[in-house]
Structure formats: C-alpha cells, structure tokens
Amino acid sequence: MKVDFLGDPPFVGGCCCFAYRSLHHSLARVLCLVSKMLAAASAAPTRTLAPSATRPRAPAAKRGAAVVNRATASDVSQKEKPDWAGDDLLSKVVDAAINNKVLYEGLMKPMARRTLINTAEKNGVAWRDIAARLEKDPSIQSHFDAIKNDTVEYPEYYLKPFHAYAEGNLCWLAAFEAEPATYSMALRVYPKDRITAEAAQSRLRDSYTDALRKHHDEHGAGEPKTILDVGCSVGISTQYISNEFQEAKMIGMDLSPYMLAVAKHRDAGVAGAERREWVHGLGENTGLPDSSVDIVSLAFVIHECPEKATRDLMTEAARVLKPGGTFVMTDNNPKSEVIQKLPPALFTLMKSTEPHSNEYYTVDIEGMLRESGFGEVHTVDTDPRHRTVLGTLNK
C-alpha cells in the first residue's frame, strides 16, 4: 500500500520551475477571460423564477454540538444554478480550460489538492500524518480482503478520474485522505467562524441528521429499524446517522472497497459499531430485499453521478424502502449564493475534479423523486452551501 501524499505540483528546479510558471500564467489568462465573462453574464438581464414557498428548517443541533448555522434568505438565490454549470457559455469556457490536458494535469489537479490540504492543515488537521498512519496500519488490508466483493461490476461513470485522483475512489490514496478532506470541506462552509475542524464537521453533519429526524418524525412510519447509507465513503455520515437513530441497524454501502476498509478501521471500538455493517455494493442494485429498509441516505453522493445513475439510485431506493420510508440526500445547493458567486479560480478548480457537475447542477432532484413514487418532497437549505432533499415513499 505505498502511496504518494505529496500535495504540490511535480515541478522542481530549473526548466521545470519555468514550465510551472508558464502553466500558471496560461491558467491565469484563461481565468481572466472566465472572470470577464462571469461579470458580463452577471450584468446581463436574466429570467428568474418566482421564489418558492418558505421551506421548513431543521431544529437546532443536539448532542452538545454548537448551534447549527442555517442558511439564511440571503444565502439562497433566485437563480436556479451557477452560470459555470450546465450549457451556459461560461460553463463551456470553463470546460474547455479543464479539457486542456496540460493545464489540468500540470496545474489544476495539483492546485485543487493543495487548496484542500492547506485549508485542513492551517486549521489543525494533520492531513498527511493521518494518511501516513493509515498506510502503515496492517489491519486496513485485512479489512479490505474481508469486505471486497469480487462480483461487483463497476459502472463506467465510477471509473473516471475525479477528486484529483486518477483512479477516482478506487485507490488507497483517496481512502486515506477522505477523512481529512471532509474536515477541509466542512471548514470551507464556515470560513468566517473561528471554530475547530471538529466543530465544523459536527455542524455540517448535524444539520443533515436534524433535517432527516424532523422529516421522518413527521412523515415516516415510526422509529426506523434498518437504515441504508449509500455511498458511505469512510463512514462519517453513517456514524452520525447511527448516533441519531440508536435503535436502528445501519448498512454502510459503497462501491469502493478501499473506502470501506478505512470505514471499518475507523469504526473499531466506537460506540454503536455492533449495529453498523459495511457492504461493498452498488447503490443502483443493492441486492437487498424489497421493502426491507426504513431510510435510504445519500450524503454528498449525487454530485458524483450522471443523471441516469441518479435516477437509478432513486428507483432502487423506492424498491428497498418500506411504504412510508424516507429518502434523504444532501449535497451542494445550486441556488446557494455562496456556490453561485465562487471566484473563477475556485469554481474552475472545483469543477475540474467533478466530471458530472454540469448534470448535477441542472437535474431536478425533487421532480425525479416524485416521478419515482415519493411524496412529501421538499428541500431544506441546511447550511450556506448545501441543501438536503427529502421525500416519503407513497403508501
């Protein structure tokens, strides 16, 4: 399990430094053009939809965590999505820059990694140390061997490079860095708050579980007995949901046996671990019996999926859920002003690591849920960057 944790671009000394500077200037020129187009697009008159009715808010965070910062009205735009996603001209310019292999491999990918690593480490998250400790732990390989299901067939979309990893989630580096990466993501949600990475993570996760608890209590069919967390990664969302519903059996399912091996390792000796099972499987074809699950959760999963896979995930959720069961997802909010107003450098870097961004930001999640047989469908703006969409399977 030898992996390279280097976050900086592979350019050192002499001609290589000159090449790096040249790449940097090239990207700067592209981003300058993008910035001008963004300003022009923002100044142009746009057709917007009427604002939707006020959405329900989740209650304040529990379990001793800091009070969750809910998204306010000023955080949510009337625009349906960012200009840099979808079929807009600005989006096409950004895509053209990303598709330049020299710019992407030489600058965008290492810059994206460096942005996450620096955010984490300057806030006390020992990114490289955490990954290095996992690499040296022999139990990780044992968990991998026990969890890996050789009959799993990976869909084409899952085999693409993303998150600045050439192998996507099918590698040790992605698995070893997943937990510090989530801390970095959480910190970037609350940039003006002087809080620790742990507090930021709790705010982020508690806002999701609070919204889930509120919806399920109001519309569900009693306290859940079985919960499926699809795309569970290294198990952070699984543990938070499990702590909220302490009588339920939890199934953490993911397509990456690398992630699941780390999830199993992280869960060892943690309260409630006996209720959590880690399964190597496909969310679109779980293999679970019909009507066997009370809640299906997808936390920060759908932005990694093309539209067809998203629809298939909802269809499978409807099959395995009991009547009155709850579907819940959380992910980037296309209407978030924070997301829509990201500076060109940041949205270009973010989009460069997410190959399905155009589809994610334009897909109608609520409409797709209704088409899949769900009612009581609604969206909660759970923080300045993210939304949580919930629905109840019609009886």
C-alpha positions as CSV (number, residue, x, y, z in Angstrom):
1,M,0.0,0.0,0.0
2,K,2.7,2.5,-1.0
3,V,1.0,5.8,-1.8
4,D,2.3,9.3,-2.5
5,F,0.8,12.0,-0.3
6,L,2.6,14.9,-2.0
7,G,0.1,17.8,-2.5
8,D,2.3,20.1,-4.5
9,P,2.7,20.0,-8.3
10,P,5.5,17.8,-9.6
11,F,7.8,20.6,-10.7
12,V,11.2,21.2,-9.1
13,G,14.1,23.4,-10.2
14,G,15.4,24.8,-13.4
15,C,13.3,24.2,-16.5
16,C,10.5,22.5,-14.5
17,C,10.0,25.7,-12.5
18,F,9.9,27.7,-15.7
19,A,7.3,25.2,-17.1
20,Y,5.3,25.6,-13.9
21,R,5.3,29.4,-14.2
22,S,4.3,29.2,-17.8
23,L,1.4,26.9,-16.9
24,H,0.4,29.2,-14.1
25,H,0.3,32.2,-16.5
26,S,-1.7,30.2,-19.0
27,L,-4.3,29.3,-16.4
28,A,-4.3,32.9,-15.2
29,R,-5.1,34.1,-18.7
30,V,-7.9,31.6,-19.0
31,L,-9.3,32.5,-15.6
32,C,-9.1,36.2,-16.6
33,L,-11.3,35.5,-19.6
34,V,-13.7,33.4,-17.4
35,S,-13.9,36.3,-14.9
36,K,-14.8,38.8,-17.6
37,M,-17.4,36.5,-18.9
38,L,-18.8,36.0,-15.4
39,A,-19.0,39.7,-14.9
40,A,-20.8,40.1,-18.2
41,A,-23.2,37.3,-17.5
42,S,-24.0,38.7,-14.1
43,A,-24.7,42.1,-15.6
44,A,-26.9,40.8,-18.4
45,P,-30.7,40.6,-17.7
46,T,-31.7,37.1,-16.7
47,R,-35.0,35.4,-16.4
48,T,-35.6,34.1,-12.9
49,L,-38.4,32.0,-11.4
50,A,-40.5,33.2,-8.6
51,P,-39.1,32.3,-5.2
52,S,-40.6,29.1,-3.8
53,A,-42.6,29.0,-0.6
54,T,-40.7,29.1,2.7
55,R,-39.1,25.8,3.3
56,P,-39.1,24.1,6.7
57,R,-36.0,24.5,8.8
58,A,-34.4,21.7,10.9
59,P,-34.2,22.3,14.7
60,A,-31.1,23.4,16.4
61,A,-28.3,20.9,16.7
62,K,-28.3,18.5,19.6
63,R,-25.8,16.3,21.3
64,G,-23.9,19.2,22.8
65,A,-22.7,20.5,19.4
66,A,-22.6,24.2,18.6
67,V,-25.8,25.6,17.2
68,V,-26.0,24.9,13.5
69,N,-25.7,27.9,11.2
70,R,-28.7,27.5,9.0
71,A,-28.7,29.0,5.5
72,T,-30.5,32.4,5.6
73,A,-32.6,34.0,2.9
74,S,-29.5,36.0,1.7
75,D,-27.6,32.7,1.2
76,V,-30.2,31.4,-1.4
77,S,-30.5,32.9,-4.8
78,Q,-33.5,33.1,-7.1
79,K,-31.2,31.8,-9.9
80,E,-31.6,28.0,-10.4
81,K,-27.9,27.2,-10.8
82,P,-24.5,28.7,-11.2
83,D,-23.5,30.2,-14.5
84,W,-20.5,28.0,-14.6
85,A,-22.5,24.8,-14.8
86,G,-24.8,23.4,-17.5
87,D,-25.0,24.6,-21.1
88,D,-24.2,28.2,-20.4
89,L,-21.5,29.9,-22.4
90,L,-19.4,30.5,-19.2
91,S,-19.7,26.8,-18.4
92,K,-18.4,25.8,-21.9
93,V,-15.4,28.1,-21.5
94,V,-14.6,26.6,-18.1
95,D,-15.0,23.1,-19.6
96,A,-12.6,24.0,-22.5
97,A,-10.0,25.0,-20.0
98,I,-10.4,21.8,-18.0
99,N,-10.2,19.7,-21.1
100,N,-6.7,21.1,-21.8
101,K,-4.7,18.2,-20.5
102,V,-1.6,20.3,-20.0
103,L,-3.4,22.8,-17.8
104,Y,-5.4,20.1,-16.0
105,E,-2.6,17.6,-15.2
106,G,0.1,20.2,-14.7
107,L,-1.8,22.8,-12.7
108,M,-5.5,22.4,-12.0
109,K,-5.3,18.9,-10.3
110,P,-2.4,19.7,-8.0
111,M,-3.8,23.1,-7.2
112,A,-7.1,21.6,-6.3
113,R,-5.4,19.1,-3.9
114,R,-3.2,21.9,-2.5
115,T,-6.3,24.0,-1.7
116,L,-7.9,21.2,0.3
117,I,-4.7,20.2,2.1
118,N,-3.8,23.8,3.0
119,T,-7.3,24.5,4.3
120,A,-7.1,21.4,6.5
121,E,-3.5,21.8,7.8
122,K,-3.7,25.5,8.6
123,N,-6.7,24.6,10.8
124,G,-5.0,21.9,12.7
125,V,-6.0,18.8,10.6
126,A,-2.8,16.8,10.1
127,W,-3.8,15.7,6.6
128,R,-0.5,14.0,5.6
129,D,0.0,12.5,9.1
130,I,-3.5,10.9,9.1
131,A,-2.9,9.4,5.7
132,A,0.5,8.1,6.6
133,R,-0.7,6.4,9.8
134,L,-3.4,4.6,7.8
135,E,-0.9,3.5,5.2
136,K,1.2,1.8,7.9
137,D,-1.7,0.0,9.7
138,P,-1.8,-3.7,8.7
139,S,-5.4,-4.1,9.7
140,I,-6.5,-2.0,6.8
141,Q,-5.5,-4.6,4.3
142,S,-7.3,-7.3,6.3
143,H,-10.5,-5.3,6.3
144,F,-10.2,-4.8,2.6
145,D,-9.8,-8.5,1.9
146,A,-12.8,-9.3,4.1
147,I,-15.1,-6.6,2.6
148,K,-14.2,-6.7,-1.1
149,N,-16.9,-8.4,-3.3
150,D,-15.3,-9.7,-6.5
151,T,-18.7,-10.0,-8.2
152,V,-19.3,-6.2,-8.1
153,E,-19.2,-4.7,-11.6
154,Y,-18.2,-1.0,-11.6
155,P,-20.3,1.3,-13.8
156,E,-18.4,3.3,-16.4
157,Y,-19.0,6.6,-14.6
158,Y,-17.3,5.4,-11.5
159,L,-14.1,4.5,-13.3
160,K,-13.4,8.1,-14.4
161,P,-10.8,10.3,-12.6
162,F,-12.4,12.6,-10.0
163,H,-11.5,14.4,-6.8
164,A,-8.0,14.9,-8.4
165,Y,-7.3,11.1,-8.2
166,A,-6.6,9.3,-11.5
167,E,-8.4,6.2,-10.2
168,G,-11.2,8.1,-8.5
169,N,-12.2,6.4,-5.3
170,L,-10.7,3.1,-6.3
171,C,-7.3,3.7,-4.7
172,W,-5.7,3.8,-1.3
173,L,-4.8,7.5,-1.5
174,A,-8.4,8.6,-1.9
175,A,-9.4,6.4,1.0
176,F,-6.6,7.5,3.3
177,E,-7.3,11.2,2.6
178,A,-11.1,11.0,2.7
179,E,-11.5,11.9,6.4
180,P,-9.2,15.0,6.4
181,A,-10.8,16.0,3.1
182,T,-14.2,16.1,4.7
183,Y,-12.8,18.3,7.5
184,S,-11.4,20.6,4.9
185,M,-14.8,20.7,3.2
186,A,-16.6,21.5,6.4
187,L,-14.2,24.3,7.3
188,R,-14.9,25.9,4.0
189,V,-18.6,26.0,4.7
190,Y,-18.0,28.3,7.7
191,P,-15.0,30.5,6.6
192,K,-15.8,33.4,8.9
193,D,-16.4,31.4,12.1
194,R,-13.4,30.8,14.3
195,I,-14.2,27.1,15.0
196,T,-12.2,23.9,15.0
197,A,-12.4,21.3,12.3
198,E,-14.3,19.0,14.6
199,A,-16.9,21.7,15.3
200,A,-17.3,22.5,11.6
201,Q,-17.8,18.8,10.9
202,S,-20.4,18.5,13.6
203,R,-22.3,21.5,12.3
204,L,-22.3,20.1,8.8
205,R,-23.4,16.6,9.8
206,D,-25.8,17.6,12.5
207,S,-27.7,19.9,10.1
208,Y,-28.3,16.9,7.9
209,T,-29.3,14.5,10.6
210,D,-31.6,17.1,12.2
211,A,-33.4,17.6,8.9
212,L,-33.7,13.8,8.5
213,R,-35.0,13.4,12.0
214,K,-37.6,16.1,11.6
215,H,-38.9,14.8,8.3
216,H,-39.0,11.2,9.4
217,D,-40.8,12.0,12.7
218,E,-43.4,14.0,10.8
219,H,-43.9,11.7,7.7
220,G,-42.2,8.4,8.4
221,A,-43.7,5.1,9.6
222,G,-42.3,5.0,13.2
223,E,-38.8,4.7,14.5
224,P,-36.6,3.1,11.9
225,K,-35.2,-0.4,12.3
226,T,-32.9,-0.5,9.2
227,I,-31.1,2.4,7.5
228,L,-29.1,2.2,4.3
229,D,-26.4,4.8,3.8
230,V,-25.5,4.6,0.1
231,G,-22.1,6.0,-1.0
232,C,-21.0,5.9,2.7
233,S,-17.3,6.5,1.9
234,V,-15.2,6.1,5.1
235,G,-18.4,6.0,7.2
236,I,-18.6,9.5,8.6
237,S,-22.2,10.1,7.5
238,T,-23.1,6.5,8.6
239,Q,-21.9,7.1,12.1
240,Y,-23.7,10.4,12.5
241,I,-27.0,8.9,11.3
242,S,-26.4,5.9,13.5
243,N,-26.0,8.1,16.5
244,E,-29.3,9.9,15.7
245,F,-31.2,6.6,15.4
246,Q,-29.7,4.5,18.0
247,E,-32.1,1.6,17.7
248,A,-31.5,1.1,14.0
249,K,-29.3,-1.3,12.2
250,M,-27.0,0.6,9.8
251,I,-25.8,-0.6,6.4
252,G,-22.9,1.5,5.0
253,M,-22.7,0.7,1.3
254,D,-20.0,1.9,-1.1
255,L,-18.5,0.9,-4.5
256,S,-15.0,1.4,-3.1
257,P,-13.6,-1.4,-1.0
258,Y,-10.7,0.9,-0.2
259,M,-13.1,3.4,1.4
260,L,-15.0,0.6,3.2
261,A,-11.7,-0.8,4.7
262,V,-11.0,2.6,6.2
263,A,-14.6,2.9,7.4
264,K,-14.3,-0.5,9.2
265,H,-11.0,0.6,10.7
266,R,-12.4,3.9,11.9
267,D,-15.4,2.2,13.4
268,A,-13.5,-0.3,15.5
269,G,-14.2,0.2,19.2
270,V,-16.6,3.1,18.6
271,A,-19.9,3.1,20.4
272,G,-22.6,1.5,18.3
273,A,-20.2,-0.3,16.0
274,E,-22.1,-3.5,16.6
275,R,-25.1,-2.0,14.8
276,R,-23.1,-1.0,11.7
277,E,-22.3,-3.2,8.7
278,W,-20.0,-2.3,5.8
279,V,-21.1,-3.6,2.4
280,H,-19.2,-3.4,-0.9
281,G,-22.1,-2.9,-3.4
282,L,-23.8,-0.8,-6.0
283,G,-26.4,1.7,-4.9
284,E,-28.3,1.3,-8.1
285,N,-28.5,-2.5,-7.5
286,T,-28.1,-3.1,-3.7
287,G,-29.3,-6.8,-3.7
288,L,-31.4,-6.0,-0.7
289,P,-35.0,-7.4,-0.5
290,D,-38.0,-5.3,-1.5
291,S,-39.5,-3.2,1.3
292,S,-36.7,-4.0,3.7
293,V,-35.4,-0.6,4.7
294,D,-36.8,2.4,6.6
295,I,-34.4,5.1,5.5
296,V,-32.1,5.5,2.5
297,S,-29.5,8.2,2.7
298,L,-27.1,9.6,0.1
299,A,-24.7,12.2,1.7
300,F,-22.6,14.1,-0.8
301,V,-23.0,11.4,-3.5
302,I,-25.3,12.7,-6.3
303,H,-22.9,15.3,-7.5
304,E,-20.6,12.4,-8.4
305,C,-23.2,10.8,-10.6
306,P,-24.5,11.3,-14.1
307,E,-28.3,11.9,-14.4
308,K,-29.1,8.3,-15.3
309,A,-27.3,7.0,-12.3
310,T,-29.2,9.5,-10.1
311,R,-32.5,8.3,-11.4
312,D,-31.4,4.6,-11.0
313,L,-30.4,5.3,-7.3
314,M,-33.9,6.8,-6.6
315,T,-35.6,3.8,-8.3
316,E,-33.6,1.4,-6.2
317,A,-34.3,3.4,-3.1
318,A,-38.1,3.2,-3.8
319,R,-37.8,-0.6,-4.3
320,V,-35.9,-1.3,-1.0
321,L,-37.8,1.2,1.2
322,K,-40.9,0.2,3.1
323,P,-44.1,2.2,2.4
324,G,-43.7,5.4,4.4
325,G,-40.0,5.1,4.3
326,T,-37.7,8.1,4.0
327,F,-35.3,9.1,1.2
328,V,-32.8,11.8,2.0
329,M,-29.8,13.3,0.2
330,T,-27.6,16.2,0.9
331,D,-25.2,17.9,-1.5
332,N,-24.2,21.2,-3.0
333,N,-27.1,23.7,-3.3
334,P,-27.3,25.0,-6.9
335,K,-29.3,28.0,-5.6
336,S,-26.7,28.9,-2.9
337,E,-25.3,32.4,-3.4
338,V,-22.0,31.1,-2.0
339,I,-21.8,28.5,-4.7
340,Q,-23.0,30.8,-7.4
341,K,-20.5,33.6,-6.5
342,L,-17.4,31.5,-6.2
343,P,-14.5,33.3,-7.8
344,P,-13.4,31.9,-11.2
345,A,-10.2,30.3,-9.9
346,L,-12.2,28.3,-7.3
347,F,-15.1,27.2,-9.4
348,T,-12.7,26.2,-12.2
349,L,-10.6,24.1,-9.8
350,M,-13.7,22.6,-8.2
351,K,-15.3,21.7,-11.5
352,S,-12.0,20.2,-12.7
353,T,-12.3,17.5,-10.1
354,E,-16.0,16.7,-10.6
355,P,-16.7,15.3,-14.1
356,H,-20.5,15.3,-13.6
357,S,-21.0,18.8,-12.3
358,N,-23.0,20.0,-15.4
359,E,-25.6,17.3,-14.9
360,Y,-25.8,17.6,-11.2
361,Y,-26.4,21.4,-11.2
362,T,-29.2,21.1,-13.8
363,V,-31.0,17.9,-12.7
364,D,-34.4,18.3,-11.0
365,I,-34.0,16.3,-7.8
366,E,-37.4,17.0,-6.4
367,G,-39.1,16.2,-9.7
368,M,-37.2,13.0,-10.1
369,L,-38.2,11.9,-6.5
370,R,-41.9,12.5,-7.3
371,E,-41.6,10.5,-10.5
372,S,-40.0,7.6,-8.5
373,G,-43.0,7.4,-6.2
374,F,-42.2,9.8,-3.4
375,G,-44.5,12.3,-1.7
376,E,-43.9,15.0,0.9
377,V,-40.9,16.0,-1.2
378,H,-39.2,19.2,0.0
379,T,-35.8,20.9,0.3
380,V,-34.1,22.3,3.4
381,D,-31.2,24.7,3.0
382,T,-29.2,23.2,5.7
383,D,-26.1,25.5,5.5
384,P,-24.8,28.3,3.3
385,R,-23.5,25.8,0.7
386,H,-25.7,22.7,0.9
387,R,-29.3,21.5,0.6
388,T,-31.0,18.5,2.0
389,V,-33.8,17.0,-0.2
390,L,-36.2,14.6,1.5
391,G,-39.2,12.5,0.5
392,T,-41.5,9.8,1.8
393,L,-42.3,6.7,-0.2
394,N,-46.0,6.7,-1.0
395,K,-48.0,4.0,0.7
